[in-house]
Amino acid sequence: MMRGKESSLTHDDTGKEHRHRHHHDARGFVREVARVSEERGLRLTPLRMEVLELVAAADKPVKAYDLLDQLREHHGNAAPPTVYRALDFLLEQGFIHKLSSINAFVSCHHPAEAHQVPFLICDVCSGAEEVCDPRVAELIEVQAKALGFRAQAQTLEVHGVCKRCRKP
């Protein structure tokens, strides 16, 4: 489903509102990534761009081998290492997220900013929603520091059933 940019509001500890822009339009998302890549001086190769477009166009998290199958429709000789190299680049730059518990990839709602976000993953339809509230990542960081733990990265994936799949 192609939709335009949407906004959500979150509040910080002071009650101040923060507006987050979400990219649900695959073409708009790809344009934003291309703009950010240019600003950062990154090389968005045709293969990286094609993988990005496939992830962005997917209506749910997509697995690497599903991406490989789609690439082979246009490039019969596409091999797993080429897909994984493209995915690694996109992950390193924060343009996509990897959902480790289901071994799949989703586009990032905020490709221009570095951030850690939790995901709500539906075990029925395999949909994933990015929780765009910085308080969650901050709370984990504060708790880690309180325990003397130095966090390197955060990945929080919450499994359950989404509103669409839940029976009334």
N, C-alpha and C positions, 0 to 999 in steps of 0.2 A: 504494500500500500504506500503510495507516494503522497506525502503530506509536506506542507511547508514547515518553516521553522516555528517552534512553539517555545514559550517561555514558562519557567516555573519559578516560584518564589521560595526562598528559604530564609531563615532568620538566624543570625549569629547570637552569641551569648548576651549581647547588649540589646537584642531585639531588633537590630538593624536588618532591613530586608536586603537580600541579594537576588538579583535576577540572573538566571542561567538560560542561555539560548541553546535550544536543542536542534540538531539537524536530523530531520526525518525524511527529507527529500534527498534521495541518493545522488542526484546530479549536483545539487547545491553543496552537499557534503564533499563530493569529489572536488568541486571547484575550490572549496575552502581549504582542503588538504593541499591542492596544487599551489594555492596562494601562500600558505604557510611554508611549504617546501621551498618555494622561491625565496621567501624572506630569510629562511635559514640557510640558503645556499645548498640545499639537498638535491640530489639527482633522483627524480621520480621517473625511472625508466618505463618504457612501454609495458613491460611485464608487471612491474610493481603497480602501475596505474590500472592495468587490467584486473589484477587480483584485488586491488582496492575497490574497483567498481563492482566486482562480483560480491564482495563482502557487504558493501553498502546496499546493493540491490536485494540482498537476501532478507526475507521477512522474519527470519529467526536466526539464531547462531548457526554458523556453517562450519563443517569439518574440513580439514585440509584435503582429504581425498575426494570430497565432493567438489571442492574448488578445482582439483586436478582433473576430474572428469569433465567439468565445464570448460577448462582450458583446452583439453584435448579435442573438443569439438572444433576449435579454431586452429589449434597447434597440435597436430597429431603426435608429435614427438615430445610433448611436455613430460617432464620427469619429476618425481617427488622432490628432489633437492632444489629444483628451481622454484617450486611453490613455497617450500619452507624458507628459502632465502628471502623471498619477497615478503612473506609473513613476518619473519624476524625483523626486517627493516621497518615495516609498518608498526610492529609492536614497540621497537626501540624508540621510534619517534612519537609514540603515544597516539597514533592515528586509529589504531584498533585495540581491542582488549581480547585477551585469551581467557576463556572460561575453562579452567583446568578440570573441574569436576565432570564436565561433559566433553572435554577436549574439542572445543569449538571456538570460533572467533566471531566478534561483533564489531561494528564500527563504533567509534567513540563519539559521544555527543558533543565533546569539547576538544576538537583536534588541535586547537591553538594553545591550550594550556596544559601543563603537567599537573596531574591530579591522581589520587587514589579513590576509587569508587567501589562500593559494594553493588552486587547484582542480585536481583530476585529472579530465580529461574523456575519456570513452571514445569513440573514433572509430567504433566499431561500433554501439553502442546509444544513443549521445548522452547517457548518464548522466553526472552530475558529482558528485564527492565533495569536500566542503570539508575541507581539511587543517587540523585544529584544534590546531596546535602553534605557540605564540608564538615559538619559537626560530627558525622560518623567517623570519618578518618581521623579527625582531631581527637576524638574520645579514645580511639584505639592507641594513638600515639601517646597521649597523656598517661594511659594505663601502663603502656610498655615502659615509659620513662620511670613511673612510680615503682615499677618492679625491677628497675635497673637494667632493663632490656633495651638494646639498641636495634630498632627495627630497620631492616634493609628495604623491605617492600611489604605492601599490604595487598591481600586478595581475600575478599569476603564474598562468599557465594551462598545465598540463602535459598534453599529448595522448598517448594510447596506447590500450591495450586493457585493459578491466577484467577482474577475475577470472572473472566470469560468462561473458564473451564469449571469453576465451582458451581455445584448444583444449588439452587435456591432452597 
